[in-house]
Every structure is written in C-alpha cells, then in structure tokens.
Amino acid sequence: MFVASIIVSALLAIAVGGSGYNKLIKNETILKGMDVVRVPRDRVWMLGVLEVAAALGLVVGIFWWPIGVAAAIGVIVYFVGAVIAHLRVSDTKGVGAPAVLLLVGVAALVLRLLSV
C-alpha cells in the first residue's frame, strides 16, 4: 500500500502544484476558467497558494504521514468547493477536472491511512 500511496500522492502533487503555479503566474486560460465560476481575478492567487501548499504537503507527507493526511484532506475540501462552484453556475463541462482530482484526493487519503 505504501508504494501505491507514494505514486498517487506524487501524481496528485504534480497536478495540484501545476494548477497552483498556473494560478500564481496568472495564466490566461486559467483566469478564463475562474471567470466562469465567478472568482474575482484579484483573488485567484489565493487559490494558487492553497494548491501549491497542498502539493508540498503531499510530498512531505510521504515522509511524515500526518502532513500527508492533512494535505489530502485539504485537497478533498478544496475540490469539493471547486465542484460546488462549477455546479452553482451550471458549468457541467468544467466540473470534470475538479471531480477527478477530488476522487484522486480521496484515493491519496485512503492509501495514506492504510499504509500507516
């Protein structure tokens, strides 16, 4: 289980870290997506910081399990919010990616807890 936990956590960290990085550099494609769910452009950086922190937490959590569990819970909460934000504005096309990352976050949490 520990190897699976490492793989899932590392892949999730790459995905979430990349997403956070693109928010921090104000990638226009990302900003257009944020416009759809009505996130003010001057606040997108906050979401980027949360995602980068989650990515770092997932990586550190490979070595110290409580941080990994906390980071996975944070990812789950973040992407529950993202799914709700997309559904709130009836953006059914945009709900797929956050839903997948939510499920991967759940997998990372379960695998981490099983490998303690």
C-alpha positions as CSV (number, residue, x, y, z in Angstrom):
1,M,0.0,0.0,0.0
2,F,2.8,2.4,0.8
3,V,4.1,2.3,-2.8
4,A,0.7,3.0,-4.2
5,S,0.3,5.8,-1.7
6,I,3.6,7.3,-2.9
7,I,2.6,7.1,-6.6
8,V,-0.9,8.6,-6.1
9,S,0.4,11.3,-3.8
10,A,3.2,12.2,-6.2
11,L,0.9,12.4,-9.2
12,L,-1.7,14.4,-7.3
13,A,1.1,16.8,-6.1
14,I,2.2,17.3,-9.7
15,A,-1.3,18.0,-10.9
16,V,-2.3,20.3,-8.0
17,G,1.1,22.0,-7.9
18,G,0.9,22.7,-11.6
19,S,-2.6,24.1,-11.3
20,G,-1.5,26.3,-8.4
21,Y,1.6,27.5,-10.3
22,N,-0.6,28.5,-13.3
23,K,-2.9,30.4,-11.0
24,L,0.1,32.2,-9.5
25,I,1.5,33.3,-12.8
26,K,-2.0,34.4,-14.0
27,N,-2.2,32.0,-16.9
28,E,-5.0,33.5,-19.1
29,T,-6.6,30.1,-19.8
30,I,-6.9,29.5,-16.0
31,L,-8.2,33.0,-15.4
32,K,-10.9,32.5,-18.0
33,G,-12.0,29.3,-16.2
34,M,-12.0,31.3,-12.9
35,D,-14.2,33.9,-14.6
36,V,-16.8,31.2,-15.4
37,V,-17.1,30.3,-11.7
38,R,-17.1,34.0,-10.7
39,V,-13.8,34.0,-8.8
40,P,-12.5,37.6,-8.8
41,R,-9.2,37.8,-10.7
42,D,-7.5,39.6,-7.9
43,R,-8.2,36.6,-5.6
44,V,-7.1,33.8,-7.9
45,W,-3.6,33.9,-6.3
46,M,-5.1,32.8,-3.0
47,L,-6.3,29.6,-4.6
48,G,-2.9,29.1,-6.2
49,V,-1.2,29.4,-2.8
50,L,-3.6,26.8,-1.4
51,E,-2.8,24.4,-4.2
52,V,1.0,24.8,-4.0
53,A,0.8,24.3,-0.2
54,A,-1.3,21.1,-0.8
55,A,1.3,19.9,-3.3
56,L,4.1,20.5,-0.8
57,G,2.1,18.8,1.9
58,L,1.5,15.7,-0.2
59,V,5.3,15.4,-0.9
60,V,6.3,16.0,2.7
61,G,3.5,13.6,3.7
62,I,5.4,10.7,2.0
63,F,8.0,11.0,4.8
64,W,5.7,12.2,7.7
65,W,2.3,10.7,7.4
66,P,0.3,13.3,9.5
67,I,1.2,16.0,7.0
68,G,0.2,13.8,4.1
69,V,-3.2,13.1,5.7
70,A,-3.8,16.8,6.4
71,A,-2.8,17.7,2.8
72,A,-5.1,15.0,1.3
73,I,-8.0,16.3,3.5
74,G,-7.2,19.8,2.3
75,V,-7.2,18.7,-1.3
76,I,-10.5,17.0,-0.8
77,V,-12.1,20.1,0.8
78,Y,-10.6,22.3,-1.9
79,F,-12.0,20.2,-4.8
80,V,-15.4,19.7,-3.1
81,G,-15.6,23.5,-3.2
82,A,-14.5,23.6,-6.8
83,V,-17.1,21.1,-7.8
84,I,-19.8,23.1,-6.0
85,A,-18.5,26.3,-7.6
86,H,-18.9,24.8,-11.1
87,L,-22.4,23.3,-10.3
88,R,-23.5,26.6,-8.8
89,V,-23.1,28.3,-12.2
90,S,-24.4,25.3,-14.1
91,D,-20.9,24.7,-15.7
92,T,-21.3,21.0,-16.3
93,K,-18.5,20.9,-18.8
94,G,-16.0,22.3,-16.3
95,V,-16.9,20.1,-13.4
96,G,-15.0,17.0,-14.7
97,A,-11.4,18.0,-13.8
98,P,-12.2,19.1,-10.3
99,A,-14.3,15.9,-9.8
100,V,-11.4,13.7,-10.9
101,L,-8.9,15.5,-8.7
102,L,-11.4,15.2,-5.8
103,L,-11.5,11.4,-6.3
104,V,-7.7,11.2,-6.6
105,G,-7.5,13.2,-3.3
106,V,-9.8,10.6,-1.7
107,A,-7.6,7.8,-3.0
108,A,-4.5,9.5,-1.7
109,L,-6.1,9.9,1.7
110,V,-7.3,6.3,1.9
111,L,-4.0,4.9,0.7
112,R,-2.0,7.0,3.1
113,L,-4.2,5.9,6.0
114,L,-3.9,2.3,5.0
115,S,-0.1,2.5,4.9
116,V,0.4,4.0,8.3
